[in-house]
Amino acid sequence: MEKNITPKYTNREITIVWQPSVCIHSTICWKQATGLPAVFNSKERPWIKPTEASSAEIEAQVKKCPSGALTYYYDNGGGK
């Protein structure tokens, strides 16, 4: 994947933005103990499936990203 590409994944309520060039691959997003493995699965493509959890769960998980490679925005411009 080119480093300047910024993939986005949406469930039509919240959009997850992944910046691969910033990612430090901490595994916090997908490990069972710390993450949402149903949403973030590094072995599948696409590796982010935002329809597999609530928007609130996704928001909470993305906020744990230590590098800031994962961010989000609500599609309606608001929040919860």
MOCORWO-V408905 format. One record per residue. OMEGA is omega as a letter, one per 30 degrees, with the letter a starting at -180 (* if undefined). D_FIRST is the distance of its C-alpha to the first C-alpha in whole Angstrom. Layout:
OMEGA & D_FIRST
OMEGA & D_FIRST
This chain:
l & 0
a & 4
a & 6
l & 9
l & 7
a & 10
l & 10
a & 14
a & 16
l & 19
a & 23
l & 25
l & 26
l & 23
l & 20
l & 17
l & 15
l & 12
a & 11
a & 8
l & 10
a & 13
l & 13
l & 15
a & 15
a & 18
a & 19
a & 21
a & 19
l & 20
a & 22
a & 26
a & 28
a & 26
l & 23
a & 23
l & 22
a & 22
a & 20
a & 17
a & 17
a & 14
a & 15
l & 15
f & 12
a & 12
l & 13
l & 15
a & 18
l & 20
a & 23
l & 24
l & 26
l & 28
l & 26
l & 29
l & 27
l & 24
a & 25
a & 26
a & 24
l & 21
l & 24
a & 24
a & 20
a & 21
a & 18
l & 18
l & 15
l & 16
a & 19
l & 20
l & 23
a & 25
l & 25
l & 29
a & 29
l & 31
a & 31
* & 32
